[in-house]
Each structure stands twice: as C-alpha cells, then as structure tokens.
Amino acid sequence: MIPAAGMGSRLLPLTKATPKEMLPVGDKPVIEHTVRELVSSGITDITIVVSGGKSLIQDHFRPDPTLVARLRGDGKQEYADAVEEVAELARLGHITYLDQHGPYGNGTPVLNAYRDARDEPTLVLWPDDVFVAEVPRAQQLVSAFERTGHPVLALMPMDREESRRYGVPRVAEDLADGLLRISGLVEKPKPEDAPSAYAAIGGYVVTPDVVAQLRAQTERWFTHRTGEIYLTDAINAHAADHPVYGQVIQGRWYDTGNPADYLVAQFASALAHPEYGPLLRRLAADPVPSVRPDAESAG
C-alpha cells in the first residue's frame, strides 16, 4: 500500500494545488515511480490511501480513451502509447483508493488500508521516495520477509551527521547479505547518540502484530486526543518482545520530500536521461548560454 494523504507542507507553495505525489521526477510523477516498482516486483493489489485534494492521482492512472483516440487521430502514436501504458499499470497493479480517516500520523493510512488485508503481511512504500536499483527495493523487502517471516524495514547506510533526519535502528545481529536483526529504533537521535550507521527509510513489510500495535495506539489516542500515530512507534513496541529485521537496500535512494532533495532527484534523473543528460553536462561546464540574442536585431 501507498500512503498518499499528506499535505506536502515542506514543499509549499509548490504543493498548494498540486499533490506532492504528482510532482515530476524525470518524465513521471513521483507516485508513478512507486507504482512501477510495486508492479515490477509482482505486487498485484495496490491500495493508495488519499485525502481531499488528491483527485489528480486517480486522474493520472485512470484510462482516457478519448485522449488516446485524439492522439492517434493526430498521428501522435508515441504519446498515445504512453497514456495507455500508465492505465495498464493501474490494471496490472489493481489499484484501489481509500480516503484516510483517523488521527494525524503516518500509521493511520496503514491502519486504514489494513482493513482489506485479511491479516496478511502488507508492503508499505512512501510515495516520496525514488529508488534506482537492479532489484527493486520492494522485491528486496519481500525477499527478506520470506527469509525471516517477521516485520522488515528498509535501511540505507548514512553519515552519522545526518542522524537527526531519520529513525536509526539498534542492530542486534548481522545476518549477512544486508539482513540485520534489530531491537528497536531511535527517532532522530543526535549524531553522538545514534545507535548505528543506518537510516530507516521509506519501506516496510508490516505484519498483523504490528497493526495490532497501531490499533492500540489509536484507541489510546481517542481516549486522550494527544500526539500522533506513527508506524515506527508500533514497530518499536513490537520489537520489545518479537523479532524485527532490517534489510539494507542495494541501490540508489532519492528523497523528494523537501526542496533540496527534490532538486537532487530531478537533477539525477535528468543526468541519467540519454537526451537530457548531455545537455545538463554542457550547461554545468558552461553555465553561460552559447546562443545569445543579437544586440542589433534585438534592438
């Protein structure tokens, strides 16, 4: 499932009218990168949890035969194929949408979506992240769950100076091939207090026991009406007396949740493009345009 109900406040005013999940990275909105990752990993039941003002997400994946017919009538076959291919993604992933209900926090959409999961393990990917990897991040997480049978978090190596930005796992055991048994998470510690050199980033395999912790958190919230419902809190509570694992993801991670990281993701995507990459490299080498308006003709 994909939680896509956030306001995108760190990217305002860019996200005032456009959902952050629909901001482009390369020639695709960021949420399409996530959907493609899930479909390429064999996931055939994708739930996207949305909130008000997110109808552009549904519009993007919805079939549009009128547009396709118009494009084909104009001889624009390549564009028509691209529009049809996005709709085919939605069909292959069997995308359904849920409106978010409940307290604020990133655990609430997980709890909302889990009502239809029939107590099965659920893969959770945030739509802020773009991964470039030979083996998709989702597939790496599923493989780790199949190996352990317990909740799994996606991890990436980090510079300890960056620890204030992430949940940092306590590593109890290194099981090789990037698989770590963890005993809990410390949320945004100071560098000197970080228990490891790994960051928990946007990807989880969530089990029914973790969801039970989310339900307990939510019940307490409705009693006291304070705080937020966080998935990491539920995982921490579960890890107190159950196994939890982290999988160090092989690949390159791009965060799009704040302006600086979003620009990095855009730039990296453009550099990797066969047409746009050479243009950007030339621009970086010579930032002054090589073609300038003629002074006399301009006058």
N, C-alpha and C positions, 0 to 999 in steps of 0.2 A: 504494500500500500504506500501511497504518497501523500503526506500531509501538505496541503497547499492552501491553508486558511489564514496564514499570517499576513500582517499589514505591509510588510516590507519597509518599516519605518526608517531603517538605516539608509535606504536609497531614495528617500523623499528629496525633492518633489518628483523625481523620475517615476515613482510608483503611485502617484496620486490618482491617476486614472488607469494606468496600465499595471496589471498584476505583476509582481516581481518574477513570477514563474514564466511570464511571457516575454521577458526581456531577451533579446537575441544574444546568443553566443555563436559566432560564425553565421551560418545561414539558417539556423534553427533556434526557436525559443528554448530556454534552458530546460523546461519541463519535458520537451521532446527528447532531449539527450537522455533523461532519466527513463522515460518510457521505452526508448530504443534499447537501453541497457537491460531492462527487465525482459523485453521480448526476446532479445538475443540470448538471454540466459534461460529461456524456456518457460518463463512465467506466463501463464495464460488466464489469469484472473487478477486484474489490476483495479484497485479501488483508489480513487483520488478524493480526498476529503477537502472540501472547499468552503468558502464563506461568501457573504454578499459581495458583489462587485467582481466576481471571478468568472463571469459567463464567457469571457474571451477564451478561457481554457477549453470549455466544451465546444465553442465555435471552431477552434483550431482543429480539433480532432474529428468533428462532425463531417460526414460526407456532403459534398456540394456538387451534385450532378449538373446543375445549371451552369456553374462556373466552368466545370470541366468541358461541357459541350461548347460553351462560348470560346474557350481557349482552343479547342480542337478546330472549331469553325474558322478561327483566325490563323490556323496553321502553327499554333504555338504548342506543339506536341510535348516538348520537354517540360513546359510549365504544367500542362495538364497531367502528365505522368507524375510530377512531384506532388500535386494536390491529391491525386488518387492514392499515392503511396502513403501519405500521412493518415488518410482514412483507413487504409488497410492495416496500419499499425494498431489503430484503435480496435479493429475487428480481431486481429491476432491476439492482442492483449485483453480482449473482452473488457474494455474499460467501463466501469460504472462510477457514479459520482454520489457522494454523500455530503449533506450540509453539516457543518460542525455544530455540536450542541454541548454545552457544559462549561466548566471553569476555564480560565485562560491557562495556557501552558502547552508544551509540545506533547504531553502524554494524553491529552484529551482526544485529538484526532485518532490516535492509535486505539483508544478505548472505543470510540465511535465505530471505527472500521471493524473492530474485532467481533462485533455482534454477529457478523455474517461469516466468521472464520470457522465456525463449528469446532472450536477448541483445537485447531491445528496450528502448527508453527507459522508465523507470518513474517515476511520480509518487509522491512520498513526502510525506505530511502527518502532522504530530504531532497526536494527539488532545487536546492541552492547549489548543489554540487555537480561538477562535471568531471568524470574520470576518463582518462585515456589509458587503456591497458589492453594487452593482448588477450587476456582472460578477463571478461567484465567483472567489476567489483561484486556485483550481485551473485555471479556464479562462484566467485571465491568464497563468499559468505555461506552460500548454500553448501558448498563442499565441506567447509569447516563444521557446519551443523551436522551434516551426515556423518562426519568423523566422530563428533562428540555427543550428539543428542541433547545438547544444552544450549542456552542463550549464547549468542555470539555478537560481538561488537566489532565494527571496522576500526582498525587502528592505522596510524601513519607515524613514522619517525618524526620527531620535532626537535627544534632547537629549544633547550630549556628556557631561554629568554622569552619564548612565545607561550609559556605555560599558562599565563593569565587569560588566554583566549579559549582554553579548552578544558574538557574533563580529562584528567590524567589517570590512567589505571595503576593500581597496585599489582605488580606482577608477582604471582606466587610460584610459577613454574614455566620454563621454556620447553615446549614440546617439539621443537624443530619445525622447519618449513613455515615459519612465521606464525605458528599457532602458540598462543600463550594462555595459561590458566591465570585468571585474575581474581583478586579477592575483594575488589571494590573500585570505586572511582573517587578521586578528589576533584571537586569542581573549581576550576580556575585558580590553582594554587600559585603562590609566589614561586619564582624560579628555585629558590633555595629549599622550598618545601615540596617540590614536585617529586612524587614517588617513583617516577620512571621517565624515560625519554620518549614516550609515545603519547600521541593525542588521539582521543576518541572522536572520530569524525562521522559524517552522516551515513550510517548504515548499520542495521541491526537485524538479527533473526530473533524475534520475540516469541516466547512460549506462553502457554496458558498460565503458568505460575507467575510470570512477570505481570501479565494482565490482571491477575488477582490482586497483586500489589497496587496496580493503578486503580482498581475498583475501591480498594481500601482507602487509598489517598483521597479519592473523590468523595467517598462517604464522609470522611473527616472534614473535607472542605465544606460540604453542605451543612455540617454542624457548626463549624467555626467561621466560615467565609473569609479565610485569610490564606495568603500565599498562592502559589500556582501549582499545577500538576505537571511534574517533569518525569519523562521516561527514565532519565538517569537515576532519579531518586528510587524509582521502582526496581531498577536493576541492582542498585546498591543494597536495598532491603533484601532482595532475593539472594544476593551474593553472600549475605551474612551466614547462611547455612545451606547453600546449594552451590553447585559448580557453575561458573560463568567463564566464558572464554573470549579472547580477543584474537582476531586474525589481522596480521599486518598485511595490508593490501599492496600487491605488486602493481605499480602503475603510477601515473602522474595525476595528482588531485588539484582541481581548480575550484575554489570557493567563489560564489558570485553574490554573497550576502551583504557586502559592503562596497563602497565605490572603488577603493583601491584594488581589492581583489577582483572585482568585476572587470576592471580595466585590464588587469593581468590576464584574466581568462579570455577576454576579447582579443588581446594582442597575440597571445599564444595560439589561439585558433586561426587568426589571420596569417601568422607566420607559417603555420603548417599547411596552408592552402596553396595548391600549385600555381594559382594565378595571382593571388593577393600577396603571398609571401615575398616574392622578388620585389614587388612594388614597395612594400614596407621596408625591406632591407635597403633599397636605394634611398628611400626617404630618410632612414636613420643615418645613412652615410653622408647625405647632403640634404639637410632639412630646408634649404632654400629652394623654392620651385625652379626647375630648369627652364620652364617656359614662362616668360613674363610678358604682360601686356606691353605692346609697343607704345612708347610715350607719345609719338606724334599722332598715330591713329587713334589712341585713346583720347587725345585732346580734340 
